[in-house]
Amino acid sequence: MKTNPDIKTEITFQDFKSEVINDYKLAVTSRECSLLGRREVLTGKAKFGIFGDGKEIPQIAWAKAFQNGDFRSGYYRDQTFMMAIGELSIEQFFAGLYANTDLEQEPMSAGRQMGGHFATHSLDDKGNWKDLTAQKNSSADISPTAGQMPRLLGLAQASKIYRNVKGIDTTGFSKNGDEVAWGTIGNASTSEGLFFETINAAGVLQVPMVISIWDDEYGISVHARHQTTKENISEILKGFQRDENGKGYEIFRVNGWNYPELIDVYQRASQLARKEHVPVMIHVMELTQPQGHSTSGSHERYKDKDRLAWEAEYDCNAQMRAWIIDNNIASEEELKTLEKDIKKEVRDGKKAAWSAFINPIIKERDEAINILDKLISTSPNGVFITKLRNDLAAIDEPLRKDILSHTRQALRYVVSESSTEKSEFQDWINGYINRMQPKYSSHLHSVSHQKAINQTEVLPTYDADAKEVDGRIVLRDNFEALFNAYPETLVFGEDTGHIGDVNQGLEGLQEKFGELRVADTGIREATILGQGIGMAMRGLRPIAEIQYLDYILYAIQIMSDDLATVQYRTKGRQKAPVIVRTRGHRLEGIWHSGSQMGGILNLIRGIHVLVPRNMTKAAGFYNTLLESDEPALIVECLNGYRLKEKRPNNIGEFKTPIGVVETLKEGEDITLVSYGSTLRLVEQAAKELMQLGIDAEIIDVQSLLPFDLNHDIVKSVAKTNRLMVIDEDVKGGASAFILDQVLNVQNAYEFLDSAPRTLAAKAHRPAYGTDGDYFTKPSTEDIFEAVYAVMHEANPKDFPKLR
């Protein structure tokens, strides 16, 4: 069931009546799903429930204005809208509630997100783009409040780029930039900084964005008087209203129970944003939340009797029902019959969804019981295994956890036995885990042929008389080549445009490619990243520049919760191959020389983290990534822009491989592993160590995520038998990550003759000045003495104690 999106200027009363009744059916269906969904949680069949009850009518009005090619960036109240555009059935609603891992049954996330988180499929099963202009699109939701807002900005900006930048092949992505990006947010979540940052940025950029604010006066149990100045978000934002003196927003207010007014407002908002690229804010007021915030509690605990009575009267479904009867569109008896039929339809859909979820697991349980029976027949400990078998068989509605827990426990009773049945049982458990694990773990990264690690290395080549130039020149010329080769590529950030970034790696490119492709932004890191995510979701290839690595912290939540999880939370049906460009390390002072790599590595799994040691390597990473379909963070060396490098003659073509280390110097005595700017110190220390007869091998990690896919570091350790990781991050950060990879993944411990060491920065941020850097981060002398200490411990006679 879905609403009719074709609003006609002339319509017969019969057509009008049919459309109204269809909309009411949809509203009642969605409400019944919410009511029955809550019961499924409270009876234990589902884990958690958060529903869209109370918002049905405005979402139906919104769906009528939503066209093919449009995008939604919403939150977990928008189930009625998804039903109205034909992208969520009753069965799919309950499949999400039960966490069905079958993408056919649960197309929103294959059970990876709780119910209420919605998505459409932008990609086919091979990771190729579908025709986004031929379907209604929903970017995959996330739970963090207001976290959907930065992405919304980018989804809207894509239309502006497609409309105004020439040379892009828009096939399947846009039709003259007429697409609108629609956002939704609860009134309480407008208190978040991400909301205000996005609102301001969209007003500056003038993009086709329509934001609906669902206002039911509460944020969980907290009333609006504690949330918003004047208890009214549109009132305090009215300064954004456009007028004859300046561009801004068009702001509408409408009551969420007024069906005809809602339809009118959403049609006007759609027309304005679509044709004129004016951002629109719709404050949908006087909404209700009949079941409270979620299944975690009851709203009777925090709403008084007067409020509850008002909510019962002004429930949007109840108001539409009364309006239908008052206008002789349907009688009380007709509506009762309709409502009764819908209750049955929802119950039947719920039962079908539960059967589709539980029956495959019951079949798997029966397989486990059969294999247990074989084991019992031959094991001396059969009586103990029988208890586990019977306990498993007694579970009427088992989970896969139950199956594996019981069978793995049974394995302990036959650990000392040797039989065909035991071998068969072991194989079954291993096979079951191998079959089931991907249902919950796959698609952290792309699995398409375009994935980054599939890209083949192309080495830079040089003329015989190649000039040595500042590293930034290599980077700048490479960006120019990429912008010529890829019309869909654009870059934006603080100081990125007019001056060509703070280190002039983009010098002169705005003049050549225009202000839309090489753009300055405000100081707003979260929405810079959001621009990248949204535009990448619509087929563009954005490079989002965060000026310094330290400033990544402003955007880390969006990187972690949104960008890093796009492929995973849609099981490969959406992607956002944005490149995040930044620079860092070896500057001086607390705020411009931090190394947050340890935190970054833990927080953004799903994004490649690349740490090139010079600008040629960095340029090669950009070239690689623009031929792949995955997001990445590239950290350029802040002190490398003015260092001399030979200029390659195959600018724009050479590619640095991802997940591959490089040996910079071969040696026999110890393996030194590092990355980025610190490598220059390691190389200098190695030269000085050679004077004392210590021959160190130096390996440049290049790529932290993924890490050394070929396991080349362990090959080095097998030769040198000693290992040291040098890093300017704090101890326990990136150095600990590297050590874990080398010891526990590559099993280098078996080759070590000395304890592996890490040399990292002090726990505090760097103090200002050259001396602050020297006393905070590893220096050449620190590296020299640390390596010497390892050799002294191994051979004190040849290497007496230094100090």
N, C-alpha and C positions, 0 to 999 in steps of 0.2 A: 504494500500500500504506500502510495506517495501522493503528495499534493500536486495540483496542476500549476505549473510555473508560468503558463501563458495567460497573462492578464489581458483581457480584451476591453476595448473601449465600449463596444456594444455587445450586450449579452442578453439572452432571453431569460425570463424569470426561472424557467425550468432548468436552464444551464446553471444559473446562479444558485438555485436551490440544491442542485446536485453537487456543486463544488463545495458549498457550505457544509452539507451533510458529510461529504467525504473528509473534509477537514476535521469535523467533530469526531468522526470515527477514528481518525488518526490520533487525535488528542486523547480520546478514551483508551485506545489501544496502548499508547505510551504510558498512560497513568496506570493501567492495569499491570503492565510489565513492572513498573516501579513497585507497586503494592505487593505483587507476588514475588518479586525479586527480594524484597526485604524479608519475607517469610522464609525464602530459601536459605538466606543467611542465618536467620535466627534458629532454624531447624538443623543447621550444620552442613547442608549440602554445598553451600558456597561460603567462601572465606570472609568476604567483606562486601558491603554494598554502599554505593553512593550514586544517587539517581537524579533525574531531571524533572521530578514532579514539581508542579507549580510554575514551570516555564514553558508549558506545551504550546499555548496559543501564540506568543510572540515568535517562537521558533518556526511555527507553521507559516506565519507572515513573512519571516525572513527567507524561508525556503522558496517562496514564490518569486522573490527577487533575485535568487541565486541562479546563475546561468552556467552553462558548460564553459569550462576553462577557468572559472572562478576557483579560489582557494579559501578554505577555512583554516583558521588557527585558533582553536578554542580550548575549552576545559571540560571537566567531567560532568557537566549538566546538559549537554547538547544532544541527548539521545533522540528527542522528538525531531529535531532538525535532520539528523541522519536518517531517520525513518522517512521523513517527508521527501528527501531527495532520492529515495529508493536504494540507499546504501546500508540499511540495517533492518533485518527482518526480526520477527519475534524469536525465531530459533537462534539467530545469531546473537541477539541480545542475551539470551540465557547461556549460550555457549561461552560468551565472554565471562559471564558470572561464574561458570563452572571451571574456567581456565582450560578449555578444550585446546589441545596442542595441534589439532588438525586445522591448517590454514583455510581449507575449504569450508569447514564448519564455523570457524572463528576467524574471519578475514581481517579483523582489526589488528591483532597482534599474535595470533596463534597461542593465546593463553599467557603471554609474557607480561601483560599489564592487567591490572584489575579492571573490572567492568567500568564502563563510562569513559574509556579512553579510545578514541575513534580515529580511524585512518582509512583512506582509500589506497588503491594500488597504482603507483606511478610507474612501476616497472613490471615487466613480465617475469616469468620464472627463470630467465637467463640473465636478468639484470639489465635488459634493454628498455629504453624509454617507451612507454605507451603514448598514444596521442592524447595529451592532456587537454587539448581544446575540445575534444569530443566527449569529455566526461566531466562530472562534477567532482572536485578534488578536496580532500581533507588532509592537511599535514598531520602527522601522527602526534597525538597529544602527549603531554607530560604532566605529572602531578604537581610539581612545585608551583605555588601560587604566583601568578603573573609571569611565570617562565615562558609562556606562549607568546608574550608580547614582542620581544626582540625579533623572533622569527617572522611574525606578522609584518613587521616593517619591511623586511627583505622580500617577502612574497608580493607585497604591494609595489615595491620599487622595481621589481622585474618588469611589470607592465610599462612603467615609465621608460625603462631602458629599451624594451622591445619597440615601443612607439617612436623613440627619438634617435636611436643609434642605427645608422645605416650599415648594411653589409652582413648582418646576422641572419643566418638561416632560421627563421621562426617556425618552420613547419613542425606541427605537433606541440608547440609551446605557447604560441600567442597568435592572436588575430588583431593586429594593429594596436596591441597594448590595451585592448578594451576590457581585460579581465580585472575584476575587483577582488581584493583580499579582505575577507571578513573575519573579524576577531570577536571573541566573547570573553567576558571576565565578570566575576562576581563583584558586587559593590565593595565588599570588604577588601578584596585583593587590590583595589585601586589605591590602597595605602602603600603598596610596595613601590620601591624606587624604580623597578623595571617598567612599571606602568607609566610613571611620569617621564622617564627617559624616552620611552617610545613615543608617547604623545607629542613631546616637544620635537623629536626628530622627524616625525611624520609631517608635522606642521611646517617645519623648515623645508623638507624635501618636496612637499606637495605631491603626495602619492595617492593612488586610488585605494584607500583603506577605509573600511567602515567598521567601527568598534561598537559592539552592543554591550552595555553594562546592565547585567541582570541584578536589579536592586530589590532584595527582600528584607532589607533593614538589618540583617544580621551577618556576622562572620563567625560560623559555628554558634557559640552561645553569646558572643559579644555584640552588643547593639551598635548601630551606626554612630551614636553620639561619642563612642570611644574610638571610632575608626576615622571619621572624616570631619573636617572643619565645616560647621554649619549643617552637618548631617546630610550634605547634598553635594555629590561630586560634580554634577554639571553646573551647579551654582558657582562653585569655586573655580571652575575651569572656563567660565564664560568669557574671560579675557582672551581665550583662543578663538573666539567667534570672528570669522572674517567680516570685513566691512570695507567701506570705500577707501580706508586709509592703509589697508594691508591685507595680505593673504593670511589665511588661517584655516579654521575648521568651520563646517556647518554643524550646528548642534541642535538636535531634536530631543524633546521630552515627550514621552507617551506612556500612558498607563498600560501595564502588561495584561490587563483583563479586557481591553477594548479591541475586539477583533477587527472591526472595519477601520479604525484609526491606525492600528498597527500595520495593516496591509498598505494603507496610503503612505505612511511614513517610510516603510521599507522600500516601496517603489520609488519614492522621491530620492531617497538616499542612494539607491542603486543608480539611478539616472545621472545624478550629480557626480558621483565618484567615477562612474564608467566613462562619461563623455568628457568631463572637465578635469579629471584627476584631482579633485578636491577631497581631502580627508573629511570623514563624517563621524560624528559621535552620536549614538542613540542611547539616551538614558531611559531605560525601560523600568518604570517605577511601579510601586504598589504590587509587587509580586509576592508570592507566598512560597513556603517550603513545607508542604503538608506532613512530611515524615521527618522533619528536622534535617540536620546536616548529613548524617550518615547512619549506618546501622550501629555505630559505636555508642549512641545515646539517644535519649528522647528529648524533643524540644519542649515538652511540658515542664521540664525542669527549669527552663529559663524564660518562658513566655507566660505572661499573666493571662487571666481568663478573658479579659477584653481583647487582647491581641489574638488569642486563639479563636474567639468568636468572629472577629473581623476577618481573619484568614479563611474561616469556613464560608463566610458570605462572599468574599472577594477572590476566592479561588478562581483562577482564570477559566478552568473548565466549567465550573458552576455558572460563571457569568455568561459564557458563550451559550451554555444550555438554556439559560433564561432568555437570552437575546433571540435564540432560535424560536422559542415558543412565542415570545411577545410579537415577533414579526411573522408569525404564521408560516414559518418554513417547515416546521414539523410539530406534531402534537406530543404531549407528555407520553401517551401510550406508545407512539412510534419510537420515541427515544428510549423508553424502557426496554422495548423489544431489541433495539439496536445494541444497547448496553449489555443486555443479557447474552446476546450472540457473541459479542466481543470478549466477554469474560471466558466463555467456552473456548474461543479461538486462542486466547492467550494461554489458558491452561493446557490445551492440546499442544501448542507450540513449546511450552515449557517441558512437557513430558517427552516430546520428540527430541528436544535438545539434550535432556538428561540421558535418554536411551543412547543417543549418538555418542555421548561422552563416556558412559559407564560400560556399555557392551564390549568395546574393544579391550578394556582393562579386565573385565571378567574373563574374556577369552584368554588373555595373557595369564591371569591367575590360574585358570584351568590347565594351561600348559605347564605352569610351575608345579601344580599338584601332581600331574602325571609324571614329571621328571623326579619329583620327590618320592613318589611311590616306587619307582625303579630303584632309587637309592636305598629306601627302607628295606627292600626285599633282599639286599645283599650285605647290609651293614650290621655289624654286631651291636651298634648303638641305635638300631632302628626304633627302639621304644622312645628314645628321646627325640628323634627326628619326627616320629609320628605325632607327638604333641604339637610341634611347630606346624606340621602339615595340617592337622585338624584345626588349629587356631586360625590358620590362613583360610581354610575352607569355610570357616564359620563367619567370616566377614562378608556380609551381604553386598556391600557396596565398597569394594576395596580400592585403594589407591596404589599407584606403582611403588610408592614407598613401602607399603605393606608387603608387596610381592618380594621386593629386593631385601628388605629387612629380614623376613623369615627365611628366605633361601640362603642368604649369606650367613645367618646364624647356624643353619643346618650344616654348612660346610665345615664348621669347626669340629663337629662330631666325627668327621671322616678324615681329619687332617693326617692321621698316621696310616690310613688304609690305602690299598692299591687295588683298583678294580676298574673294569670297563665302565661301570655305572658311575663311579666317581668322576672319571675323565669326562664322561658325557655331561654330568652335572656341572662340572667346572666350565665346560665349553658353553653350556646353556647360560650360565650366569654372565660370563664374559660377553657372550653374544647379545644378551638382553641389555646389558649396560651400554654396549656399543650402539645398539639400535635406539635406545631411549635417550641417552645423553644429548645427542644433537637436537632433540625436541626442545631442550631447555638452554642450550649453549651455542647453537650455530649462529652464523652471520654477525659475529662481532665485527668482522671486516667483510668486504665484498668477496663473493665467491665467483664473480663473473670473470670472463677472459680478460677484462680490462684492469683487474686488480693490480695494485702498485708493484707487488713483488714479481709480477709476470713481465714487467718492462725490462728490456734488455739493455745492459750498459753500453753506452757509446762514449768512447774516450775523447777528450778534447784533443784536437790536432793543432799544430802550430807551423807557421811559416818559418823558414830558416832564419830569417831576420826579425822574428816576432818581437814587438816592442814590449817592454815592461811598463805597465800602466797602474794607476791606483786600482785597487780591487773593486771599488765602486763603479769604475768604467766598464769592467767586465759585466757586472751585474746590470748596469743601465743599458748597455748595448744588447744584452740578452733579453731584457724586458721588452725593448723595442722590437726585437725579432719576434717575440711571442705575441705581442699586440698586433703585429702585421699578419701573423699566421693564424691567430685565433680571434676573429672579430667578437666572439662572445665573452672574451676575457676582459676584466676590468679590475681596477685596484682603487682602494679608498682608505682613508685613515687621517689621523691628525698630522697636518703639515705634509701630506702626501702629494697634493696637487700642485699648487702654484710654485712652491719652492723645490719640489721634486724630492721630498722627504728630508728629514733632518741631516742625513748623511749623503744626500744627493744621488742615491741609487736610482732615482726616477727623474733625474735632471732633464728638463726640456720636454718631457713626454706629454704633459698636459697640453702644451701648444700643438703637438703633433696629432694627438688623439682626442682632444676635447675634454671638457669638464665633467662629462658623465662617465667617461672611461677611466680617467685619472683624476680622482675627486678628493677634495678636502672635506673633512667632517668636523663636527664639534667634538669636544672632549667628553666622550661617552662610549667607553669601551664595550659595554655589554651590547649595545645596539649596533655598534660597528660589526661585532660578531653576528648579531641577529640579521643584519643586512646580508652578510655572506651566506648564512644558512638558508634564508628564504629564497635568495636569488639562485643559489645552487640547486635548490629543490625544483626550480622551474627551468633548468637546462642551461643557465648561464655558468660561467667559470670565474667566480669572484676570488680576488685576493684581498683578504681583510687584514689591514695593517694595524697592529697594536704597537705603539711607538717604542716601548721598552718592555723587556721581559717582566720587570716588576709590575707593570700595569696589567699583565695577564690576569692578576688576581681579581681585578674588577669584572672580568669576563669568565672567570673559571667556572662559575656555577652553570652558566649557559653552555660552555664547552663540555662540561661533565654530564649534565642532566639531559641536554638536548642533542648537540652535535655528535658526541661520542656514542650515543645509543640509537641513532636513526636506523642504521641497518639492522641492528639487533632487535629493536622493539617492533619492527615491521616484518621481521624474518625475511629481509632482503627485498621488500616491496617498495621501499623508498630509499633515496640516497641524497646526500648533500655534500658533494666533493669540493668543499670550500678549502682554500689554502689560507692558513693564518700565518702571516708574516710578522716577525718581530726581531729584535736584536737585544743582545745582552752580554753580561760578563765583563770582568776586568775594568770596569769604570770605577769611580771612587765615590764613596758616600753611601749611606744607608739605603736611600730610595732608588738609586739608579744602578746598583751593582749587585743586587741580591741574586741568589740562585735558588729558585723555587722548584728545581727539577724533581726532587724527591716527591713533593706534593703533586706536581703535574703528572709524573709517571703513574702515580696511584689513582689519580682522579679522572684521567681522560683515556682510559683503555677503550680502544675503538677508533682512536685518532693516531696516526703515525707521528712520532716525535723525532725530528731530524736535526742534527747538530753539526753542520758542516764547519770545517776548520778554516776555510777561506771562501772567497766570493765565487771562484770558479766552481767549487764543489756545491755551493748554494745554488748557483745558476743551473747546474746540472739537475739538482733536485726539482726545481721549478719545471724544467723541461720534462722530467719523468712524470711528475704529478699531473701535468696537463694532458698526458696521454692515458691517465688512469681514471678511475671513478671513485676515489676515496679521499677523505679529508686528511689534512696533515698540518702540523705546526712546524715551521722552520725557524730556528733560532740562529740568526746571523751573528758573527763575531763583531761586537761593537767596536773593538779596537783594530779591526782588519780593513776598514774601508780605504784607508790611506796607505796601507802596505802594498808594495809592488807585486804584481803578478803578471805573467806573460798573457797576452791577449790571444785566445784561441782563434783560429780562422773558421771554425764551424760553430760560431755563435748561434744559439737557438736550437742546435741539433744534438750536441753532446748530452749524455744522460748519466747522472750519478745513480747507481743502483741502490735500492732501499733494502735494508736488512743485511747489508754486506759490509764487513770491516775492511780496512786497508792497512797493510804492514808498511810503515814508513821507514823502518830501519830493522834489518835483521841482526840478531845477536844470539849469544849462547848461554848467558849467565842468569838472566831474569827477564820476564815478560812485563813490560810496562803498558798499561791500558789507560787511555784517556780520550778526551774529545774537545772540540772547540778551541778556544783561546789558550787553554792550559797546555795544549800540545806543544806550543812553542817553547814553553818553559821546560817541558819534559825533554824536548830535543836538545836544548842547551845543556841540561843536566847530564844527558847521556854522553854528550861530547866530553864534558868534564870528567865523568866517570871512566871513560876510556883511558884517560891519562893515568889512572890508577889500575888499569888492567881489568876493569869491569865492563863487560860487553852486553849492553841491554838491547833487547828487542822492543820496538815501539809499535803499538797497534792503535790506530784511530778507529774508534767505535763507529763514527759517522751517523749511525741510526740507533737510537735507544729503543724505540718501538717501531717496528720489530727489531729484535736484537740478534745479531750474528747468526743468521739462519743456517749458514754453512758450517758453523762450529769451528771456525778457523782459530779462535783464541785457544781452545783446548789443544789444538795441534801445536801451537807455539809453546804452551806450558809443558807438553810432553817432551819438548826439546830442551827447554831451559830449566824445568823443574821448580821454578819459583814464579810468584805472581804478585804484582802490586797494582792497585787501581788508584789513580790520581784524579781528583775532582775538586772543583771549587764550590760545589754544593756542601751543605753541612754534613757532618758525619752521620751515617745512617740514612742518607738521602740517595742520590743517584749512584754513589759508590757502592752502597749496600745492595742496591738493585743489580748492578753489574756483577758484583761478587756472587750474589745468589744465582744469577744466570750461569756464570762460569763454573761454579762449584756444584750446584744442584741440578741444573739442566744439562750441562755439558760433562758433568762428572770429572772435573779436572782434579779433584782431591787425590785421586789415585796416582797422579803423577808428581805430586808435590814432595819436595825434600825439606822445605821450610814452610812455616805457617804463612798463609796468604795474608797480605796486608792491604789496608786502605789508607790513603792520605787525603784528607779532606779539609775543608775550612773550619774555622772556629764556630761555635754554636751561635754566636751573635752575628748581626749584620755588619758589613764592613764599615769601619770608621772612615771619616772623610780624609782625603789626602793620600799621597803616595805611601807614606808610612802606615796609614790605616789599612791600605791594601796589603802591604808587606806583612804586617803582623796579624792579618785576618785570614788570608788565603794562602794556599801552598806557593812558596817561592822556589826559585831554582835551587837555593841552598837547602830548603826543606826537602825537596825531592832528592837531591844529592845525598843528604845525610840519612834519609829514610832508607834508600836503596843500600847505602853503605852499611847501615845497621843490620840489614838482612844478611849481607855478605859476611859481616863480622861474626854474626851468630853461627853461620855455617862454617866459617874458616877463620877463627880468631888469629891464627898464626900469620896468615898472609894479609889479613885486614884487621889490624889492632884497633882497639876502641878509639873512636874519633873524639868524643867528648862525653 
